[in-house]
Structures are given as structure tokens and as C-alpha cells.
Amino acid sequence: MTPQSLTLGYMPGGTPAKWARIWAQRHRDVTLHLHTVAAADAADAVRDGTVDLTLLRLPADTAGLAVIPLYEETTVVVVPTDHVVTAADEITAADLDGEPRLVPLDDVVDWPEAPGEPVEYRPETTEAAIELVATGMGALIVPQSLARLYHRKDLTYRPIADAPTCAVALAFPEGSPSALVEEFIGIVRGRRPGSSRGQTQPPPKRTAREKALARQAARAAAGKTARRPVKPKRGRR
């Protein structure tokens, strides 16, 4: 019999480690494979069967997929450490007006009105764009997880207070998910081991005899409570 396994896709900046650790604790006999996918290819990886389910960034073409929103990431700007915007802990979009801005071909921030002047040259990847930020070619707007992933000592980042957030979701084929996919969804949603889709089982119905005994016990308890304590008799002197 072929050992069971589950394959989870995740895009750059995705952080499945916590869920993978919980899976390993609960299902030692079922291997969870982690498979990196490009952000633009995450949905297709599920549709073509490369992975059983995946983390992906929204918006995305999720036709044929069931999607569970997970969390929203802060949007930040990556700049050299000596850039003027680093004087503040947080900036606004207006602080980037007129600033040259790099827009990689794999850009994942859904912000059509993003501030700054787009640089004509578009690098292939966000990682390549980070290298160009270091040369002073322009700033780069990304989800915070990507700024951390491609961290360099000569670069830093600042949150953009009025920027849209970057949504991350879990996607899997539409229809009834397999038992393993359902179990992983439960882990992501924080279900405890052994729970049934996170729902507690209702207590079993009591029989007529059990109900009668319970009523008798209740009446007896009430009677004891109503009785006044008997004072001990004083002995004769």
C-alpha cells in the first residue's frame, strides 16, 4: 500500500511552517510535502494537480477553486537605508509622490493608483527588483513578508498607512475536499485534534429512567437545603 501524503503549495513570502509543524505532530504517518510556487502560478498548480492545496495571494483567477481567506498583510515600501522616508516609522502614499517606483513583472500588490513614477524597465521578479532598489534605481512597494524575505543590510522598509492590504488565502479544488485536505483546513482554522469540523458533539439523550432519577435527586437536594439546622441539645449540669 502506497503511503499517504499531502502536498501544500506556497508562494514567496508564504509562511506554512506553523501548520506544517502541527501536521507533523498529529499525522506522523502522512507526509506533508511543501512545494514552492510562483505567486502567479499558485492557482494553476492546484488545477493541474501539482499540489493538493495552496497558499495564494488575492486577487487571483480562482475559477474551479474553493478559497478560504486567511489574513491581510501590511503593504510597505522598500528603500535604501539612507532614504528620506526612513525618518518616520510609517509613511503615507503622498510621501512617495514623484518617487521613481520599480514594478516587477510578478508584482502582487493590487494598487492601480500606487504613488510614485513607474520606472520604464520592469524586472522579471521581485527579488531582482530588490537588487535594483539597492542601486538607487527606485523604490519598491510589496507585502511586508516579501520585504522580510529579501532583506538586505543596505535596505529597509516602511509601512504605508493608507495603502491597501495584501490578502492571502488557502485554495483547493471545488467540491467535497478529501479527508486529508479537510484535516489541513481544520489545522489552519485552529480546530483541536479529534474535533469534527470544529463542532462539538451534542450530549446523548437521557432515558426516561435517568430523567426520573435526576428529578428525584433534585428534589432531595432541595429538601436538604430547606431544612433548618438542628441545634445540639445542651447537656444537664
Protein Blocks (a to p, Z undefined) as FASTA:
>chain_A
ZZddddddddehiafklmmmmmmmmmmmbccddddddfklmmmmmmnomambdcdddddd
fehiacddfbdcdddddddfkbmklmpmbdcfklmgoiacdddfkbcbdcfkbgcjddfb
acfblklmmmmmmnonaccdddfklmmmmgcfkbccdddfkbccddddddddedjddfkl
mmmmmmmnopaehiaghiacddddddfklmmmmmmmmmmmmmmmmpccdddddddZZ
